[in-house]
Amino acid sequence: MVGCMPPTDGTLRVHVIAGPTCPVVSDPPDPACADGPVDGAEVAVLDQGGGEVRMLVTDADGQASVSLPAGRYTVVPQPVDGLLGTAPPTEVVVPAQVDAEPVTLVYDTGIR
């Protein structure tokens, strides 16, 4: 087709986890104490100008995704009840026509 441009959207995926989940860290690590998914975490997706493009909400597996035009974005985790602080903002690049590697955001449970 004349004048058709290929799609330039890619997929941004986030994975939100929280840890530690046990008060004592062992060596080797206990699989039962692995960081766990955060259900219902909100993550703002901002464009390069700082404007909110989308607000994502994680599922029971701590995951969320959105199709976005290729480019640079900042993901900004929002506070979650019961967890200390928030994971830090993270800059990401969404490549065209590709699912980017998931961005892992880690919250602190406060367990010590």
Residue pairs with C-beta under 8 A, 6 or more apart in sequence:
6 96
6 97
7 96
7 97
8 69
8 70
8 96
8 97
9 67
9 68
9 69
9 70
9 96
9 97
10 67
10 68
10 69
10 70
10 94
10 95
10 96
10 97
10 98
10 99
10 100
11 65
11 66
11 67
11 68
11 94
11 98
11 99
11 100
12 45
12 65
12 66
12 67
12 68
12 73
12 75
12 92
12 94
12 100
12 103
13 63
13 64
13 65
13 99
13 100
13 101
13 102
13 103
14 43
14 56
14 58
14 63
14 64
14 65
14 75
14 102
14 103
14 104
14 105
15 37
15 62
15 63
15 102
15 103
15 104
15 105
16 37
16 38
16 41
16 43
16 58
16 62
16 63
16 64
16 77
16 87
16 104
16 105
16 106
16 107
17 35
17 36
17 37
17 38
17 62
17 104
17 105
17 106
17 107
18 35
18 36
18 37
18 38
18 80
18 83
18 106
18 107
18 108
18 109
19 34
19 35
19 36
19 106
19 107
19 108
19 109
19 111
20 33
20 35
20 109
20 111
20 112
21 33
21 34
21 35
21 36
21 109
21 111
22 30
22 32
22 33
22 111
23 111
23 112
25 33
26 33
35 106
36 62
37 58
37 60
37 61
37 62
37 63
38 58
38 62
38 80
38 83
38 107
39 58
39 59
39 60
39 61
39 62
40 57
40 58
40 80
41 57
41 58
41 62
41 77
41 78
41 80
41 105
41 107
42 55
42 56
42 57
42 77
42 78
42 80
43 55
43 56
43 57
43 58
43 64
43 75
43 76
43 77
43 78
43 105
44 52
44 54
44 55
44 56
44 75
44 76
44 78
45 52
45 53
45 54
45 55
45 56
45 66
45 68
45 73
45 74
45 75
45 76
46 52
46 53
46 73
46 74
46 75
46 76
47 53
47 71
47 73
48 71
48 72
48 73
50 74
53 68
53 73
54 66
54 68
56 64
56 65
56 66
57 64
58 64
63 102
65 99
68 94
69 94
70 94
70 95
70 96
70 97
71 93
71 94
72 91
72 92
72 93
72 94
73 91
73 92
73 93
73 94
74 89
74 90
74 91
74 92
75 89
75 90
75 92
75 103
75 105
76 89
77 86
77 87
77 88
77 89
77 105
77 107
78 86
79 85
79 86
80 86
80 107
83 107
83 108
83 109
83 110
84 107
84 108
84 109
84 110
85 107
85 108
86 107
87 105
87 106
87 107
90 103
90 105
92 100
92 103
93 100
94 100
